[in-house]
Amino acid sequence: MSDKRNIKTYDKPAGGWGALKSVTQSWLQSEKPLKNLRAMLKTNQDKGFDCPGCAWGESPESGLVKFCENGAKAVNWESSGRHADPAFFSNHSVSSLKKHTDYWLESQGRLTHPMRYNAKTDCYEPVSWDNAFALIAKHLNALNSPHQAEFYTSGRASNEAAYLYQLFVRAFGTNNFPDCSNMCHEASGQGMKPTIGVGKGTVTFNDFEKADTIFVIGQNPGTNHPRMLEPLRDAVRRGAQVICLNPLKERGLEKFQHPQHPIEMLTNGSTPTNTAYFRPALGGDMAVMRGVAKWLLTWEREATANNDTPVFDHDFINTHTNGMDDYLAVVDNTSWEHIETQSGLSKEDIRHAATMYKRGERVIMCWAMGITQHKHSVATVQEIVNVQLLRGNVGKPGAGLSPVRGHSNVQGDRTVGINEAPPKTLLDALESKFNFAVPRKRGHNTVQAIQAMERGEAKVFIGLGGNFAQATPDTPRTHAALEKCDLTVHIATKLNRSHLTTGKDALILPCLGRTEVDMQVNGQQGVTVEDTFSMVHISYGQLPPTSPELRSEPAIIAGIAKATLGNTPVDWDFLISDYDNIRELIADTIDGFKDFNTKLAQPGGFHLGNAASERKWLTSSGKAEFAVNSLPDSLLNADLVTQGENPDLILQTLRSHDQYNTTIYGMDDRYRNVFGARDVLFVNESDIEKLGFKDGDKVDITSMWNDGKIRQIKQFMLVAYDIPKGQAAAYYPETNPLVPLESYGDGTFTPTSKFIAIKLSKSETDGRIAVNTLSEGHI
């Protein structure tokens, strides 16, 4: 039985009237429209608050409106007029709440009181802050080793909260910092540090105005970073090249209608956001870049033979790099047959992309999770770096490398110490400043934390924001691992499924949102974030707190720390009385933050600096290093290849346009023509027919792995879609149960969520999605 009522054609551009309509709906549904309108107008403004959505940076110019559709949704979603208060929890057992969708859970509104789970009644019940902190301290101090606790961090936490968190946890005695970076851009840092010496992007917002060529690789800014559409649109308008590499024809990478341009809105016009669009195979981006390098090498040799202008930037290469000859030998030895097969593009397609790259004098290469969530992601990032080095496109205005980060402060959290493998310089600085023996043993990342809980070795889990149970791979295993803990603690603004996946003891600690005024002993406080361009700016909440019981994230962390450690190694109350005190400690121990409080007085904040952007290479050789990596023989799991197993399709997981990470704002994905549904599988029409199905059929999806476990989700509707043959796409977190915990990137432990081998089978009956997806009743 099929049901196509949820599929409707939407052919409008990204942004425009559709965005305004969607923002208006979210604004009205917040039940606080007038207050939220005022708050939205202070989003990303001087003396206002930083958008709690993505990490895209701000234009230095002032403007009345500096938020996008998804930013407005984030504000309205956080500042809700609905409350999940003690009365709500007394009326809903945890077992009953588990039957609802993730969307429904967060729709119940803001958490208002600290709550403790009572296993006898199966309900959360109010608990005082002091008793909550005492309970956490009791569990932590009863552990045989500090390494038996896991301290998770979401990318929405401020620099101040993250710094206090890492200080407390290291004083407690462990580097167990699983965090959301482990699941997204880990490959960017791991790939860039050995090659250019830094793990962050080398460009600023202004570089996009100077670039004559921009590559957007494995990224969908229309949904994930909508404010990026404006610089792409402006680049096309001024005659720059914008080259997109993405298997899906994403609307935001095709055309954009600027909601703040009256003529475009009144005439219903739009502007293209690309000048060329290539659709590689999933995981084929490294092969594309290898092909670009191979064309550049061919043209370089022709130029040398004909005494023409060189293609390579030899002055840059000779002065600033090592290892080019070894790299070019690998390029020479890579066959075009291998490149074409793995990339999914023809030699001539790649020649076209290489020609556009060669034409550019100032080239920026951007990428996101389409690059980083593969087994060979580090090698792919390094191939992008190699191509940029060949023509000197690092460390000059309008050129560089731009891994576009996701959540608003995911980059800042790592900068101030949320790192399971911290650099020695950080640990030395902490030890010198605070006079305690800082733990030196490498801690757990996200995958390792789940495995430790699964084995019963980790007994306490504390989550600073996020939705760990749903965001992570192999969902049933993650849920079971959390439930083995003696204590689970979640610091959060809204109810989500992680709070229902309780340990033997469990707490929900409600915190202020970024939209809310944070008053401490010395007055209103601001918190800081670092955007994807390494700009640090301060954020002040604008709205009164939802409940007088709410505490700020820094205050909650300080409360836990004081209850657990007493006033060591710092006076936690003193730090919370005025966040300037926290920032002074950051300035003393974290590179780039000298005169932190003084610099924040500048409108728009300050730039942390980036050595590679100044052509200072913090590598062992003091030069940028070409990385030598062979193309993988196959992108499939080696055991599947050995066994001769062939998948029906390769699946990538992605967001709908109405969600941010695991937060689902609504059930529509208008750019992909889906309305009121999430259990859908996008497949090429010819593949649907080849596999013996029809458009609209319900199928069960099973992932292929080599450990004997069955990973299956049920009752997904096939949607014929413009997607390359052999590929499929579906939304997460619904599809996270298909991602094996042990399927992660080489050197990163990042789940391979963009390359999942799957088999399809006809669903036997219609109905709700099976319980083993742990996300019941989505439609």
N, C-alpha and C positions, 0 to 999 in steps of 0.2 A: 504494500500500500504506500503510495507516495502522497506528499502534500507540498505543493509548490506555491501555496498562498503567500509564503514569506519572501518570495523572490519577485522583486519589482524593478524595472529598469529605472536607473537614476543616471542621467547622462550629463549632469551639470559639472562645472569645474570645481576644483577644491576651493574652499573658502566661500565667499560671496553670500548670496541669500540663504543658501542651505546652512551655512555656519551661523548666520544671525538667527535663523529660526531655531536651530538646535540650542544656541546659547540662551535664547529667550525661554525655551521650555525648561531648561535646567534651572534658570533663575527663578521662574515662578514655582517650580516644584520644590525649591529649597525651603519654602514657607517663611522666608525672611527676605523678600525681594528688595525692600527699600534699603535695609542695612547692607545687604550684599552688593547692591549697586554701588554704594559708596565705597565698599571694600574693593570691588573690582577696579574702580578708577584709581585706586592707590597701588594696584599690582605693578611691581617692577618699577615704581617711581621712587625718586629720592624722598627719604623719610617715610616711605611706605613699606610694604612687605614683599619679599621675593616670592614669585609664583611657586606653589608647592608641587608643580608638575615637573616639566623636563628641565634639563640643565643647559639649554641653549642660552647664549649670552644676549646681552642687550645692546641695541644701537646706542651710541653715546648721545644722540640727539634726543631732545625732550619731545614729548607728545602726550596728548590727552589720553590715548588708549595704547597701552603697551602689553596687551595680553592677547592670546589667540583663543580659538574656540575651546580647545582642551584645557587651557589655563583657566578660562571662565568656569568650565565644568568642575575643575579641581576645587576652585574657590567655593562654588555653590554646594558641592558635595560635602566639603569639610564643614562649612558653616550652615548646617541644617537646623531647621526648626523642630525636628523630631528628636526624641530622646530614648535611648536604651537605658532606662534607669532601674533602680531596685524593684519597682513594681513590675516592670517588663520581665525581669529575670525570675521573679517569683511566679509569674504566670506561664513561663516557658522553661521546661526542663531542657537540659543539654541534649537529651535523646530526641526530643521533639524539634529542637532547633536544627539538628543535623539533617532533618528531612527537607529543609528549605534550601533554595538556591543561594549561591554566593551573592548574587545581586540583591535578593531579598534581605539577607542578613545585614549588609551594609546600609540598606535603605531604611532600617529601623531607627537610624539617627545616631546622635553622639552619645558616647558613654559618659556617664555623669558621676559615678562613685567607684571607688576601689571595691573589687568583688573577689570573694574566695569561693572556690568550688567545694560543695558539700556532696561527697559521693553517696551518702545515705539518702539524701533527697533528690539527687541528680540535678541540683540547681546551684547557680551562683548566688551567693548571699553577701550583703554588705560587710565590709571589714574596715577598721580604722587604718589610716596610713601608718601609724606607729606599729600596729600589730602586723600589718603586711610587711613592713621592713624587718621586723623582728623575725617573722617566719622565714623570710629569705635568708637572713643572717644565720638562723639556726641550721637551715639545710646546707648552706655553703660551708659553715665552720665545722659541720659534722662529716664532711667528705674526707676520705683517706688521702686525697691528693687534690690540689687545685685544678689539675688537668681533667678532673671528672666533671667539670662544669663547662658549658658552651655558652658563649656570649655573642649573640647574633646582632647585626646592625643593618637597618634599612637605609637606603640612600636619601631619605627625607630628613634624617637627623642633622642638626646644625653642627658647625665646627665646635661650638662650645660644649654641646652635649657629647659629641664623639670624643673630644679630648678628655673630658672628665671620665668617660666610660673606659677608655683605654688606660688611663692613669689608675683608676680603681682596680681594673682587672689585672694589670701588671703588678700592682701592689699586693693583690690577692695571691698572685703567683703563677699566672699562665698567659700564654699568647694564643689561646683558643678564641679566635675572632672570625668565625664563619660570617661572611657578609654578602650582600647582593652583588658586589664587584666580582665575586667568584663565579657568578652565573651569567655575567654579561661581557665586560670588556677586559677580563683578565689577560686574554691573548694580546691585546693592544700593548699593555705594559710589558708583558714578557717578550713580545716581539721587538719593541722599540728600544728598550733599555740596553741590550747588548749591541745594537746597531748605531744608535745616535746618542745614547747615554741618558735619556729621559723617557719616562713611560707615559707622558702626556702629549697632547697636541701642541704643535709648534706655532700655530697661527692665532691671531686675534680676530675679533669681529671686523675690524677695519681692513684686514687683508682680503676679505671677500669683495670689498669695493675696488681693490687694486688688481685682482686676479683677472687674467684674460682667458683662463681655462679652469673649470671646476669639474672634477670627477666625483660622482655620488655613487658609491659602491655598496651594495647589500644594505641599503637604508631606505626607509619609507618616511620621509619627513612630513608628508601631508597628514599622517596620523600620529607619529611619534614625536616630531619636533616641528609643529606647524609654523612657528615663527621663522623657520629657516626658508620657507617658501618665498618670502619677500626678497632676500638677497639673491636667490636663484632667479626669480622673475626679473629683478633689476639687472642682473648679469646678462641675461638674454637680451634685454632691451638695449643695453649699451653695446651689444655686438660681441660679447664674450661667448666662448663655447661652454656648454654645460652637457657633459656626457654622463648618462645614467647606465649603470649595470645592475639589473634586477630581473629575476625570472618573471615577476608579475608586472603588468603594466599598471603601476599604482597611479591613481588619479592626481595626487599632489605632484608627481614627477612629470605629468603631462601638461596640465594647465591650471592656472590659479586666478581667481577673481578676488581682488583685494577689497575687503569689506570697508576700508577707510578711503577708498578712491571713488568719489561720487559719480564720475563719468562712467567708469566701468560698471558700477552698480546700476545706474539708471539705464544704460544701454545693454545691460546684461552681457557685457563683453568679458574677455579674459585674456591673459598673456601666457604664452608657452613657458614652461619651466625647464625645457631641455632643447638641445640642438641635435642630439643623437641619442638613441635608446637601444641598448643591446641586452639580450635576454639569455644569459649563460645558464648552464646546468647548475643545479644545486651543488655547492662545493667546488664549482669549476672556476672560481675567480682567480685562484693562484695560476691555473693554466692560462687564463686570459692574460694576466700580467706577464707570465713567462713568454707568451706569444708576442706581446708588445715589446719586451726586451729583445726578443729574437729579431723582430723587424728593425728595431733601432740599431742593433749590431750589424745587420745586413746593410743598412743605409750608411752607417759609419764607415764600413769597409769600402763601400762604393765611393764615398766622399774622399777617402784617403787615396784611392786609386786614381780618381779624377782631379785631385788637388782642389776639391771643393770645400766649402765651409763645413767644419766637423759637426756631426750630430751630437756627440758627447761634449760635455763641458769639461775640457781637459784641465783648465786652470783650477777649477773646483776639485776635480778628482785628484789631481796631483798634490794639491795643498791640503785637502781636508779628508781624504779617504784612504782606506786600506782594503786590499783583497779583491779588487775588481777583476784581475786576470783569472783568479780561481772561480769567481762567479761566472764570468763569460765562458769559461770552459764548460761549466754545467749547462749554460744556455745553449752552447753549440751542440752538446750531446743530447739535448732534449729534442725528440723527433716531432715534426709537425703532426704526424699521425696521433701521437700521444696527446699533444696539445689540443687538437681538434676534438678527439674523442672525449677527453675529460672536461674541456671547457663548454662543449655543446655549441660552439661557434665555429664558423668556417675560417680558413686561413685569410680569406678576403675580408670577412667581418672584422677580424682582429687587425688586419692591415688598416682598415678604416679608422679604428680606434687609435692605433699607433700613429697614424698620420695626424689626427687631431691633437694627440699629445705632443708630437714633434713640433707642430705649428705654434704651440703655446710657449710663451716666454716666462710666464708667471703662473704656475700650475698648483692648485690645491687639490689634494686627494682626501675625500671624506669617506668614512665607512662606519658601520654599526654592526648589529648582531648577525646580519647576513654573512659577515666575514668571521666573526669571533666564536660562533657556536658550531664549530666543526672540529673533527679530530685533528686536522692539519692547520688549524687557525693561526698558530704562531708563525708557521712557515709562510702562510698567505700574507700576513701583515708584513713580514720581512721582505716578501717579493714586491709589495707596494713600495716599501722603503727603497729597495734596490733600484726600481724604475725611477723614482724621484732623484736618487743620488746620481744616476747617469747623466742627468741634465742640470744638476745643481739646483734642484727645486726644493731645497731645504735651507732655511736661514736667509731668506731675502724677502723683501716686501711683496705681498700678493702671492706668495708661494709657501708650500709646506704640507704638513701632515695633520689631519684633523679627525681623530677618532671621536665621533659625536656621542657624548655620554648620555645616559638615560635619565634617571631620577635626579632631582634638583641638586643634591649635594653628595652624590655618590663619589665624585672625584675629591671633594673636600674631606670627606670622612677618611679616605685613604691617606691624604696629605697629612692629617693631624694624628695619624697613628693607628687607625683601624686596619691592621695588617697581621695576618697569621705568620708571615715571614718578614718581620720588620728589619729594616736596614740597621747595621751595627751603629751607624751614626746616631740614629734616633735613640736606641737603647743606651748608648753611652751618655747622651745628653740628659735623658731622664734620670739615670743613675747619679750623675754628677749633681743635678739640680735638687733631687729629692732624697738622696742619701739612703736608698734601700737597694738591695740586690735584685736587679731587674731580671726576670726570667729570660734565658737565652735560647731555650729549646723551642724549635719551630712548633707552632700551634696547629689546630685543625682548620681547614677550610670547610666550605659547606658540605661537600660530599663526604669528607672524612668525619665531620661532626655527626652526620646521619648514620654513618657506619659505626661510629663509637657508641651512639645511643642504641643502635640496633643490637650491638654485642653486649649491652648492659654496662659498658665501661663509663659512659657519661651519664650522670644521674640528675643533673640540674640543667635546665635550658632557660635562658633569659633572652627575650627578643625585644630589642629597642626598635619598635615599629615593624612594619611589613606584615606579610602573611606567609610565614615560613612554610607551613604545611601545604599550601597550594602552589607556591612559587617554585618549589623544588621538584626535581625529577622523581620518577618511580613513586608516584603519590601514595599508593597503599603501603609501601615500605616506610616512607617518611612518617606517615600517620602512626604506624605500628611502633616505630622507633621513639617518637615523642611520647606515646602512651606508656613506654617502659620507664620513663623518667620518674624520679621521686617528686620532682617539682618542675612545673612549667610556669613561666612568668611572661606576660605580654604587656608592653607599654604601648598604648594605642589610643586613637581617637574614636574609632568605630569598631563594632563587632565584626569579626570575620571568622572563617572556618578554623583557623589555627587555635582560636580560643576554645573551640569545642573539642579539640584533640588534646585532651588534658592528660597530664601526668597523674600520679597518685594524689598529689596536692597541686593546686593551680590557682593562679592569681591573674586578674586583669587590672592593670593600673592605668586609669584614664589620664591623658595628658592634654595640655593646651595644643591647639592647632596653630599653624604659622599665622593664621588670620587674626588670632586673639591677642589682646593686650596681656603682657607678662609683667605683673607688678611684684617686685621684691622689696626688701627692706629699704634700699636706696632709691626706690622709684621704678619707673617703667624701664624694662630691659629690651635690648635688641640682640638678635642672634645673627651670625654670619654664615654665608654659604660661598662655595667656589663653583663657578660655572665651567662649562666645557672649554673655555678659552683662558682658564686660570685667573679670571677676574674674581676678586673677593669683595663682597658688598654686604652691608648690614640691612637687616630686615626688622621692622617694627610692626607688631600686630595692631589692627585697627578696630576690632570688634570686642565688646565685653565677653568674658569667658562664658561658655555655655552653662557652666555650673560652678558654684563657689568651691566645690570639692576638687576641681581640676588642679593639677600642678604641672609646672613646666618639665620638659624632659631633663634639663640639667638638675632641677630640684629633686626629681625622682631618683636620678642616679646618685646624687649626693646623699639622699636619704638612705639608699641601700648601702652605699659605701660607709657611711658613719655607723650604721647599725652593725655592719660586718667587721670593720677595721678600727672603729673609734676615730678620733681625729688624727689619724696618720694615713699617709705621709703629709697630709695638709689639713688645714682647718676647713672642712667642707662647708660649714655655715658661712664662713667669711667669703668663700668663693661665690656662693649663691647670692649673697647680699647685693653684689654688683658684678655683672658679668665682665666688666673691665678687668677685674681681678683674674678671671680665667684667661682672658686674652693676654694679660701680662705674662702668664706662664707659657702660653703658646709662643709668644714672641721670644721667650728665653730658651725654648727647646726645639722649635721647628724652623727649619730654614725658610727664609723668604718673608717672615712675619715681623722683622724688626720694626719698631715703632708702630705696632699693629693699631692701637687705639687712635693714634694721631692720624694715620693714613685713612682710617674709616671716615674721617670728616669730609673727605673729598666726595662730591656727588658722583655716583656710579662706582665708588670703591677704587681699588688699586689692583695692579697686575702683579702676580707673584714673581714673574720673571720666568724665563725658560732658556737654559743655556744653549740648547740646540738651535733655537731661533737666532742666537747671536753667533752661531758657528763655533761654539765652545763645546767640545765633545767630552762628556764625562764617562768615557770608556777607558779600559785599561791602557790602550794605545794612545789615547788623547786624540784620536781621529774617528770619523764615522766609519763603521765597518760594513762592507758588503757581506750579506749572509749567504752561505752556500747550502741550498736545500734542493734535493731532487723532488720532482713531482711524485706523489704517491703512485704506486703501481695500480691500485684500485682504491676508490673511495668507500667501498663496502667493507664491513667488518671482515677481517682476515679469515676467521673461522667459517663464515658464511661462504666466502669465496672457495675455501678448501673443500667444503662440503657440497659445492655446486648449487647452493641455494640461490634462487633468483626471486627477488621481491616483485610484487605486482607494481608497486609505486615507491617513490621516495617522498616522504612527507616533511614539510617544514611547518613549524608552529609559528603563529603570528597573533598580533592584536587585532581586534576589531577597531573601527573608528570611534566607538563609544566606550573605550576602556583605556586605563593607564596601568601598566603592569597587571596585577591581579584585581585591581579595582574596576568594576564594571559600572559605568555611569548609566547605561541603557542597553537595550537589546537590538539596536540598529547598527548596521554597517553600510551606510548609504552608498559609499564609494564602490562597494562590491555588490550592491543591489540586494542586500539581505536585510530584512526588516522583521523584528520580533523573534529572532531565532539565533541560536549559537551552535547547536549540534549539527553543523554542516561540514561537508568535505568537498572542497573545490578540486575538480578533476577535469582534464581535457576531455571533450566530448567523444573523441575517437577512442580514448582509453576506456571510457565507460562502456562503449559498445564492444570493444575488444575483450573486456573482462566479463561480458555477458550480462551487464546491467543496463538499466535505463535511467535517464535523468530523473531525479526525484525519488529513486529507490532508497530504502533504508538498508544500511550495511553495518556490519560489525567490523572493527578494525583491530588487527593483531600485529604487534611489532615483532620483528625477527631479531633474536639475539641468541647467544650460545650458552645460556646457563640453565636451560630447562624450565625456566619460569614462564608462565603464560601472562602476557600483558595485553589486555584487550579492553576496548571500550565499545559500547553497543548503541545501536539505534541512531546512527548519523545519516543524514540525508545527503545523497549525492547531488551536487550542483555542477552542471556543465559550465565550464569557465574558460576564459582565455588564459591558459596556463600551458607551458611547454609540455610536450608528451613525456610521459614517464614520471611526472611530478604530481604532487598533491599538496594542499595547504589546508590548515584548520586552526581554530582558535585555541590558545591556551588561556587559563589553566586546564581546560577540559581535556586536552590531549597530553598533559604532562605524565599521566600514568603510562604512556607508551615509551617514555624515555628511560632506558635502563640506567640505574645509578652508576654502573661501571662504564657507561659509554660517555667518555669525556675527552676533552682535547689533550693532545700531547703537551705535557708541561704546564697545564692550566687547571685541570679538574673542572673545566667549564662544560656543562651538559651539551651534548651534540643535538640540540633542539632543532637545528635547521637541516638535519640529515638523518631521518629515521626510516629504515627499511620496513615496509608494511605489506601485509596481505589483507585482502578484503573477502568477506563472505556475506551472503544474503542474511539479513536479520530474520529470525523465525517469526517474531511477533512484533507488533508495534507497541509502543508504550514508553515509559520513562527510561532514561539512561540507566544502565546497570549500576548497582551499588559499588562495584569495584572501581568505578571511576572516581568515587569519593566526591562527587559534585552533583548530587541527585536533582533531577527535575528541572533541567535548565530551561525548557521551553514551556 
